[in-house]
Amino acid sequence: MGAGPVQVVLDAGRRYRLSVLHLGLACCAVEFVAATVSDGVAGLGGVPLAGGPAEAQVLVVAGTVTEKLAPAVLALYEAMPEPRYVLSMGSCANCGGPYWDSYSVVKGVDQLVPVDVYVPGCPPRPEAVLQGLLELQDRLDDRPPPAPWRPVVVDPLLATPTGPVGPGDLHRRLA
């Protein structure tokens, strides 16, 4: 039995209009902003940023998550409506980065919330960030989600301006 017409329209709306809640905690936040307001995307409205957690579908964690900040990250995630997704951006968000042995740093945001896409790098290139968002959209096209739901790791070497993510792809897929 297939999905009803209303569900098909809602799923298409979610797929083409992912609203992002950006949690910029450190230097990766600058890279996220650079990636999402670049010339190829800015003329078309860029990546849609949510006004708050109640409007967001994707939580982008960019930077070092400390033990003191962990409850706030968890509260933002829990305030987001279902379905909700998490993109972990940069070495610090993925595994603690160069501060992994510090007593106050969480050893990856996946210790707090389930992560759907990891974007490696210190800091990751803007193309890798956009490739991560496109990977998330591709995963949403594959409904129902494959069991078990496994996170995707973006290959930063493949995400180049001439590779899978180019200016032509961005306005068709993210706008």
C-alpha positions in Angstrom: 0.0 0.0 0.0 1.5 3.3 -1.1 1.6 6.7 0.6 -1.4 9.0 0.2 -1.2 12.1 -1.9 -0.9 14.4 1.1 2.0 12.4 2.4 3.7 12.5 -1.0 3.4 16.3 -1.1 4.7 16.6 2.5 7.7 14.4 1.8 8.5 16.4 -1.4 8.3 19.6 0.6 10.7 18.3 3.3 13.1 17.0 0.7 13.4 20.2 -1.3 13.2 22.6 1.7 15.4 21.4 4.5 15.5 24.1 7.1 18.8 24.2 9.0 19.5 25.1 12.6 23.1 26.1 12.7 24.8 25.6 16.0 28.1 27.4 15.4 30.4 26.7 18.3 33.9 27.5 16.9 35.9 28.1 13.7 33.8 25.6 11.7 30.9 28.0 12.0 32.7 30.5 9.8 33.2 27.7 7.2 29.5 26.8 7.3 28.5 30.4 6.7 31.0 30.7 3.9 29.6 27.6 2.3 26.0 28.5 2.6 26.1 32.1 1.4 28.6 31.6 -1.5 27.9 33.2 -4.9 26.5 29.9 -6.3 23.9 29.7 -3.6 23.3 33.2 -2.3 21.4 34.5 -5.3 18.8 31.8 -4.8 18.3 32.4 -1.2 21.1 30.2 0.1 20.5 27.3 2.4 17.3 28.0 4.3 18.1 28.7 8.0 15.5 28.0 10.6 14.3 30.7 13.0 14.5 28.3 15.9 14.5 24.7 16.8 10.7 24.4 16.3 11.1 25.2 12.6 14.3 23.2 11.9 14.7 19.8 10.4 18.5 19.6 10.3 20.8 20.5 13.2 24.3 21.4 12.0 26.8 21.1 14.9 30.0 23.0 13.8 32.7 23.1 16.4 33.8 21.9 19.8 31.1 20.7 22.1 32.1 21.1 25.8 30.5 19.3 28.8 29.0 22.6 29.9 27.4 23.1 26.5 26.2 19.5 26.1 22.8 20.0 27.9 22.0 23.0 25.6 22.8 20.9 22.5 20.6 18.1 23.7 17.8 20.6 24.6 17.9 22.1 21.1 17.8 18.6 19.5 14.8 17.6 21.6 13.0 20.8 20.8 13.1 20.0 17.1 10.1 18.3 15.6 10.3 14.8 14.0 11.7 13.9 11.6 15.0 15.5 12.7 18.5 15.0 11.4 22.0 15.9 12.6 25.0 16.9 10.5 28.3 16.9 12.5 30.8 19.2 10.9 34.6 19.3 11.6 37.0 17.3 13.7 35.9 18.8 17.0 32.3 18.0 16.5 33.0 14.6 15.1 35.5 13.3 17.7 36.7 16.1 19.9 39.4 17.2 17.5 42.7 18.3 18.9 41.0 18.7 22.3 39.9 15.1 22.6 41.9 14.5 25.7 40.6 17.5 27.6 38.4 16.9 30.6 35.8 19.4 29.4 35.3 18.3 25.8 32.7 15.8 24.6 34.4 13.1 22.5 32.0 13.8 19.6 28.5 15.1 19.3 27.3 11.5 18.6 27.8 10.9 22.4 24.7 13.2 22.8 22.5 12.9 19.7 22.4 10.5 16.8 24.4 11.8 13.8 23.2 11.2 10.3 26.1 12.8 8.3 29.7 13.4 9.3 31.7 16.1 7.5 35.4 15.6 8.3 38.2 18.2 8.2 39.7 20.9 10.3 38.0 23.0 9.1 36.1 21.2 6.3 36.1 22.8 2.9 32.8 24.6 2.0 32.3 22.1 -0.8 32.5 19.2 1.7 29.8 20.9 3.8 27.5 21.3 0.8 28.2 17.7 -0.1 27.1 16.7 3.4 23.8 18.5 2.9 23.3 16.8 -0.5 24.1 13.4 1.0 21.4 14.0 3.6 18.9 14.9 0.9 19.9 11.8 -1.0 19.3 9.7 2.1 15.8 11.3 2.5 15.0 10.2 -1.0 15.5 6.6 0.0 12.3 6.2 2.1 11.9 4.1 4.2 15.4 4.5 5.7 17.5 1.4 5.4 17.7 -0.7 8.6 19.9 -0.1 10.5 20.2 3.6 9.8 24.0 4.2 9.3 25.6 7.6 9.3 27.3 8.8 6.1 30.9 10.1 6.1 31.6 12.7 3.4 34.8 12.2 1.5 36.5 15.6 1.5 38.7 14.7 -1.5 35.6 14.0 -3.7 33.8 17.2 -2.7 35.7 19.7 -4.9 34.3 22.5 -7.1 34.7 20.3 -10.2 33.6 17.1 -8.5 30.1 16.0 -7.3 29.3 19.4 -6.0 29.5 22.2 -8.5 27.7 25.5 -8.8 25.2 24.0 -11.2 24.2 21.3 -8.7 23.6 23.7 -5.8 20.9 25.8 -7.2 19.0 22.8 -8.5 19.3 20.7 -5.4 19.4 23.0 -2.4 17.1 25.8 -3.6 
